Amino acid sequence: MRSARPSAHERILSTATALFDAHGVRGVGVDRIIAESGVAKATLYAQFGCKDALVVAYLRQWDSAWRQALKEAAEAAGPDPRDQLTGLFDAVCTVTVRDGFRGCAFVRTAGESDPDSDAHEATAEHKRAVRAWLTELATTAGATDPAALALQISVLLDGVMSAAAVEPGPQSAMAAKAATRELVALACPARS
């Protein structure tokens, strides 16, 4: 039995994801997405309405995948939330050594989008969601100021993604992991 061919929606989004990751959202036109996904222009517009909606779908897909990767890496670090706050950087290390890594899809898209656009709002939503999750972890870890610790860690996450776009490799992620370990030790009093 042969496998089913991906739907037009899946083909368009998969093609757009690969192209946006490689060239940015402004560097790729609708005609190229249509040509490479093998769909008609009417099909793309029927599925997504406009390029901006396709960009938002791309970001939502990345949001789901990236937050899942962070959570899995945190959980793999063990049951202690202090270890989880540092362990999440293992996901960053994995993604930043990938061939063709060009930085955080959200930061890149925010830089290419108008501040009032749906794409820019989707990036902001993602960043708020990651920070909220980090705040929950920091609270569970016993941080004296969970929101401040979450903000510090999220800034390190964004910094690593930017640094690794310029100099690929695990070094930045490992440095941020070590810095986070120090931040967590300072922010979360030892338990007796």
VOBA-1610 file (N, C-alpha, C; in pm, whole numbers, padded with zeros to 5 digits, always signed):
BEGIN
Met+00084-00118+00000Met+00000+00000+00000Met+00089+00124+00000Arg+00068+00213-00092Arg+00150+00333-00097Arg+00094+00440-00003Ser+00185+00523+00043Ser+00143+00626+00138Ser+00068+00738+00064Ala-00018+00802+00138Ala-00097+00911+00082Ala-00008+01032+00056Arg-00034+01098-00052Arg+00040+01221-00084Arg-00004+01330+00013Pro+00090+01411+00060Pro+00051+01520+00151Pro-00053+01610+00085Ser-00140+01667+00166Ser-00242+01757+00114Ser-00177+01883+00058Ala-00252+01958-00018Ala-00202+02084-00073Ala-00160+02177+00040His-00240+02182+00145His-00209+02266+00261His-00073+02227+00319Glu-00052+02098+00339Glu+00075+02049+00395Glu+00192+02079+00301Arg+00172+02058+00171Arg+00280+02085+00075Arg+00317+02233+00074Ile+00216+02318+00075Ile+00243+02463+00074Ile+00318+02503+00200Leu+00269+02459+00316Leu+00331+02498+00442Leu+00472+02439+00455Ser+00491+02317+00413Ser+00623+02254+00418Ser+00722+02327+00327Thr+00678+02360+00208Thr+00763+02433+00113Thr+00795+02572+00167Ala+00693+02641+00215Ala+00714+02775+00269Ala+00809+02772+00388Thr+00795+02672+00474Thr+00883+02660+00592Thr+01028+02646+00548Ala+01054+02557+00455Ala+01192+02539+00408Ala+01247+02667+00346Leu+01165+02733+00266Leu+01210+02856+00200Leu+01226+02971+00299Phe+01131+02989+00389Phe+01140+03096+00488Phe+01260+03074+00581Asp+01283+02948+00619Asp+01398+02919+00705Asp+01530+02953+00635Ala+01535+02927+00506Ala+01659+02950+00431Ala+01677+03095+00387His+01567+03164+00354His+01578+03296+00291His+01504+03409+00363Gly+01433+03378+00470Gly+01354+03479+00539Gly+01219+03496+00472Val+01125+03555+00545Val+00990+03568+00491Val+00982+03672+00380Arg+01064+03774+00384Arg+01064+03874+00276Arg+01142+03827+00155Gly+01232+03734+00174Gly+01317+03687+00064Gly+01250+03585-00026Val+01126+03549+00005Val+01056+03446-00071Val+00921+03500-00115Gly+00897+03494-00243Gly+00769+03539-00296Gly+00669+03425-00310Val+00545+03462-00324Val+00438+03364-00340Val+00459+03279-00464Asp+00507+03338-00572Asp+00527+03262-00696Asp+00627+03148-00675Arg+00731+03172-00598Arg+00830+03066-00572Arg+00768+02955-00487Ile+00689+02991-00388Ile+00624+02890-00304Ile+00529+02806-00390Ile+00456+02871-00477Ile+00363+02801-00566Ile+00441+02704-00657Ala+00547+02753-00719Ala+00625+02669-00810Ala+00685+02549-00739Glu+00743+02572-00622Glu+00813+02463-00553Glu+00719+02367-00481Ser+00599+02412-00447Ser+00505+02321-00380Ser+00419+02246-00481Gly+00419+02292-00607Gly+00344+02224-00711Gly+00194+02244-00703Val+00153+02359-00652Val+00009+02389-00645Val-00021+02509-00734Ala-00147+02526-00762Ala-00191+02642-00839Ala-00202+02764-00746Lys-00190+02881-00804Lys-00202+03005-00726Lys-00335+03008-00651Ala-00442+02967-00719Ala-00574+02967-00656Ala-00577+02874-00534Thr-00503+02764-00541Thr-00498+02670-00428Thr-00430+02733-00308Leu-00318+02801-00332Leu-00248+02868-00221Leu-00340+02969-00155Tyr-00407+03050-00235Tyr-00493+03153-00178Tyr-00618+03093-00113Ala-00666+02980-00164Ala-00780+02914-00101Ala-00740+02856+00035Gln-00617+02809+00045Gln-00569+02748+00170Gln-00531+02852+00275Phe-00468+02961+00232Phe-00412+03057+00328Phe-00464+03200+00314Gly-00527+03233+00205Gly-00582+03367+00188Gly-00482+03468+00137Cys-00363+03472+00200Cys-00260+03566+00160Cys-00126+03520+00216Lys-00019+03583+00170Lys+00114+03545+00217Lys+00127+03569+00367Asp+00071+03678+00417Asp+00081+03706+00560Asp+00021+03594+00644Ala-00091+03539+00600Ala-00152+03427+00672Ala-00064+03303+00665Leu+00004+03284+00554Leu+00098+03173+00541Leu+00216+03193+00635Val+00265+03314+00650Val+00373+03344+00744Val+00329+03314+00887Val+00208+03352+00922Val+00156+03324+01056Val+00145+03173+01078Ala+00099+03099+00978Ala+00090+02953+00990Ala+00230+02893+01010Tyr+00328+02945+00938Tyr+00468+02904+00953Tyr+00515+02927+01097Leu+00485+03044+01151Leu+00526+03077+01288Leu+00454+02990+01390Arg+00327+02965+01369Arg+00252+02880+01464Arg+00306+02738+01463Gln+00343+02691+01345Gln+00403+02558+01335Gln+00535+02554+01412Trp+00620+02656+01392Trp+00746+02664+01465Trp+00723+02678+01614Asp+00622+02756+01653Asp+00592+02775+01795Asp+00565+02640+01861Ser+00480+02562+01801Ser+00444+02432+01858Ser+00567+02340+01866Ala+00641+02331+01759Ala+00758+02243+01755Ala+00868+02288+01851Trp+00894+02418+01855Trp+01003+02469+01937Trp+00971+02459+02086Arg+00849+02494+02124Arg+00813+02482+02265Arg+00814+02336+02309Gln+00773+02245+02222Gln+00779+02102+02254Gln+00923+02057+02272Ala+01013+02102+02185Ala+01154+02065+02196Ala+01215+02117+02327Leu+01181+02240+02363Leu+01231+02296+02489Leu+01180+02216+02609Lys+01052+02182+02608Lys+00993+02106+02719Lys+01054+01966+02729Glu+01075+01902+02616Glu+01134+01768+02617Glu+01277+01772+02670Ala+01355+01872+02628Ala+01491+01885+02679Ala+01491+01914+02828Ala+01399+01999+02874Ala+01390+02030+03017Ala+01355+01904+03096Glu+01256+01830+03050Glu+01215+01708+03120Glu+01324+01602+03121Ala+01403+01597+03014Ala+01512+01499+03007Ala+01621+01530+03110Ala+01625+01653+03159Ala+01726+01690+03258Ala+01693+01636+03397Gly+01574+01580+03414Gly+01536+01522+03543Gly+01418+01593+03605Pro+01377+01546+03722Pro+01256+01600+03784Pro+01275+01734+03855Asp+01397+01771+03887Asp+01421+01897+03960Asp+01403+02015+03864Pro+01310+02107+03893Pro+01288+02220+03802Pro+01411+02308+03785Arg+01500+02310+03884Arg+01624+02386+03867Arg+01709+02325+03756Asp+01715+02192+03752Asp+01787+02124+03644Asp+01717+02143+03510Gln+01585+02147+03513Gln+01508+02165+03390Gln+01534+02302+03329Leu+01549+02403+03413Leu+01575+02538+03362Leu+01708+02546+03287Thr+01804+02465+03326Thr+01931+02462+03252Thr+01927+02359+03140Gly+01857+02249+03163Gly+01851+02142+03064Gly+01786+02181+02933Leu+01699+02281+02936Leu+01632+02322+02812Leu+01732+02371+02708Phe+01851+02411+02752Phe+01952+02456+02655Phe+02007+02342+02570Asp+01980+02217+02609Asp+02020+02104+02523Asp+01941+02107+02392Ala+01816+02153+02396Ala+01739+02167+02272Ala+01801+02275+02184Val+01846+02381+02248Val+01909+02491+02173Val+02037+02441+02107Cys+02113+02364+02182Cys+02237+02308+02127Cys+02208+02222+02005Thr+02104+02141+02014Thr+02068+02053+01902Thr+02031+02132+01777Val+01950+02235+01793Val+01903+02310+01676Val+02013+02398+01616Thr+02102+02451+01700Thr+02202+02545+01649Thr+02318+02477+01577Val+02330+02345+01588Val+02435+02275+01514Val+02383+02217+01383Arg+02256+02238+01356Arg+02192+02189+01233Arg+02249+02261+01111Asp+02274+02189+01005Asp+02320+02253+00880Asp+02217+02355+00834Gly+02264+02471+00797Gly+02175+02575+00746Gly+02106+02655+00853Phe+02143+02637+00981Phe+02078+02713+01088Phe+02102+02862+01065Arg+01993+02939+01068Arg+02003+03083+01042Arg+01948+03169+01155Gly+01931+03111+01271Gly+01881+03188+01384Gly+01736+03160+01413Cys+01686+03229+01511Cys+01549+03212+01558Cys+01449+03260+01451Ala+01360+03172+01414Ala+01259+03206+01312Ala+01174+03324+01358Phe+01151+03335+01487Phe+01065+03441+01539Phe+01136+03576+01536Val+01260+03579+01580Val+01336+03705+01580Val+01358+03752+01437Arg+01395+03658+01347Arg+01415+03696+01207Arg+01286+03751+01147Thr+01174+03684+01172Thr+01047+03729+01115Thr+01004+03863+01175Ala+01025+03880+01304Ala+00989+04008+01367Ala+01069+04121+01303Gly+01195+04096+01272Gly+01279+04197+01208Gly+01238+04229+01066Glu+01166+04137+01003Glu+01122+04157+00865Glu+00976+04201+00855Ser+00909+04214+00968Ser+00765+04241+00968Ser+00735+04379+01025Asp+00626+04435+00980Asp+00579+04561+01038Asp+00533+04535+01181Pro+00561+04625+01273Pro+00523+04604+01413Pro+00374+04581+01436Asp+00289+04629+01346Asp+00145+04611+01362Asp+00091+04489+01287Ser+00178+04409+01229Ser+00133+04296+01147Ser+00097+04174+01232Asp+00020+04085+01172Asp-00015+03959+01238Asp+00110+03874+01262Ala+00204+03879+01170Ala+00328+03802+01187Ala+00406+03852+01309His+00415+03982+01323His+00486+04038+01438His+00415+03998+01568Glu+00283+04002+01569Glu+00207+03963+01687Glu+00227+03815+01717Ala+00235+03730+01613Ala+00258+03587+01636Ala+00395+03564+01700Thr+00494+03645+01663Thr+00625+03632+01726Thr+00617+03674+01872Ala+00549+03784+01899Ala+00535+03831+02037Ala+00459+03728+02122Glu+00355+03668+02065Glu+00280+03564+02137Glu+00371+03448+02175His+00456+03407+02081His+00549+03297+02108His+00643+03332+02223Lys+00700+03450+02217Lys+00795+03491+02321Lys+00726+03499+02457Arg+00602+03548+02460Arg+00528+03554+02587Arg+00498+03414+02639Ala+00464+03322+02550Ala+00433+03185+02591Ala+00556+03115+02649Val+00671+03133+02585Val+00795+03073+02638Val+00826+03133+02775Arg+00814+03265+02787Arg+00841+03330+02916Arg+00744+03283+03025Ala+00619+03263+02989Ala+00520+03215+03087Ala+00558+03075+03135Trp+00599+02989+03044Trp+00642+02854+03082Trp+00766+02861+03170Leu+00862+02946+03134Leu+00982+02962+03215Leu+00947+03015+03354Thr+00850+03105+03361Thr+00806+03159+03490Thr+00746+03048+03577Glu+00666+02961+03515Glu+00611+02846+03589Glu+00722+02757+03644Leu+00820+02727+03560Leu+00933+02644+03604Leu+01010+02713+03716Ala+01034+02842+03700Ala+01108+02918+03801Ala+01031+02923+03933Thr+00900+02933+03925Thr+00817+02932+04046Thr+00830+02798+04116Thr+00817+02690+04040Thr+00830+02556+04095Thr+00969+02532+04153Ala+01069+02595+04093Ala+01207+02581+04141Ala+01232+02662+04267Gly+01136+02747+04305Gly+01151+02826+04426Gly+01223+02958+04408Ala+01222+03011+04287Ala+01288+03138+04261Ala+01225+03249+04344Thr+01308+03338+04395Thr+01256+03451+04473Thr+01180+03549+04384Asp+01219+03560+04258Asp+01149+03644+04161Asp+01139+03566+04030Pro+01039+03478+04020Pro+01028+03390+03903Pro+01022+03463+03770Ala+00950+03575+03765Ala+00937+03649+03639Ala+01070+03706+03594Ala+01150+03754+03689Ala+01281+03808+03654Ala+01374+03698+03603Leu+01373+03583+03670Leu+01456+03471+03625Leu+01412+03425+03486Ala+01282+03416+03464Ala+01230+03375+03333Ala+01275+03472+03224Leu+01270+03601+03252Leu+01313+03700+03154Leu+01462+03684+03124Gln+01543+03665+03227Gln+01687+03647+03206Gln+01715+03525+03120Ile+01648+03415+03148Ile+01671+03294+03070Ile+01621+03312+02927Ser+01509+03379+02908Ser+01458+03399+02771Ser+01552+03489+02691Val+01613+03586+02756Val+01711+03670+02687Val+01833+03586+02647Leu+01875+03496+02735Leu+01986+03406+02699Leu+01947+03316+02582Leu+01825+03265+02582Leu+01778+03182+02469Leu+01786+03259+02338Asp+01733+03381+02337Asp+01736+03461+02215Asp+01880+03494+02174Gly+01963+03523+02273Gly+02103+03555+02244Gly+02178+03439+02182Val+02154+03320+02233Val+02218+03200+02177Val+02176+03180+02033Met+02046+03195+02007Met+01998+03174+01871Met+02060+03275+01774Ser+02077+03397+01819Ser+02140+03499+01735Ser+02289+03472+01716Ala+02357+03439+01825Ala+02501+03412+01817Ala+02530+03291+01729Ala+02449+03188+01742Ala+02472+03066+01662Ala+02439+03086+01515Ala+02357+03185+01483Ala+02331+03215+01342Ala+02456+03272+01277Val+02536+03341+01355Val+02661+03400+01304Val+02776+03300+01313Glu+02784+03230+01427Glu+02889+03131+01450Glu+02825+03000+01492Pro+02787+02917+01395Pro+02718+02791+01427Pro+02804+02701+01516Gly+02737+02625+01598Gly+02805+02532+01685Gly+02746+02535+01824Pro+02788+02443+01908Pro+02730+02430+02042Pro+02787+02526+02147Gln+02892+02600+02114Gln+02960+02681+02215Gln+02869+02782+02283Ser+02792+02855+02208Ser+02703+02957+02266Ser+02598+02894+02355Ala+02541+02782+02311Ala+02439+02715+02392Ala+02499+02664+02522Met+02618+02610+02516Met+02682+02560+02637Met+02717+02675+02732Ala+02759+02787+02677Ala+02790+02904+02761Ala+02662+02957+02827Ala+02553+02962+02752Ala+02426+03008+02809Ala+02374+02910+02913Lys+02396+02782+02891Lys+02354+02681+02990Lys+02431+02702+03120Ala+02561+02726+03111Ala+02642+02750+03231Ala+02597+02879+03301Ala+02570+02983+03224Ala+02523+03109+03283Ala+02388+03089+03351Thr+02300+03011+03289Thr+02169+02984+03348Thr+02184+02905+03478Arg+02276+02811+03480Arg+02300+02735+03604Arg+02336+02831+03718Glu+02419+02931+03688Glu+02458+03031+03788Glu+02339+03118+03829Leu+02261+03161+03730Leu+02142+03242+03760Leu+02043+03165+03848Val+02022+03039+03816Val+01928+02956+03893Val+01980+02938+04035Ala+02110+02915+04050Ala+02167+02899+04184Ala+02148+03025+04268Leu+02161+03140+04207Leu+02144+03267+04278Leu+01995+03296+04307Ala+01909+03261+04213Ala+01767+03298+04224Ala+01683+03200+04304Cys+01730+03076+04316Cys+01653+02971+04383Cys+01728+02923+04506Pro+01687+02967+04623Pro+01755+02926+04746Pro+01759+02774+04758Ala+01869+02725+04813Ala+01885+02581+04831Ala+01773+02528+04920Arg+01724+02411+04885Arg+01618+02347+04965Arg+01683+02262+05073Ser+01620+02261+05192Ser+01676+02177+05299Ser+01619+02039+05296
//
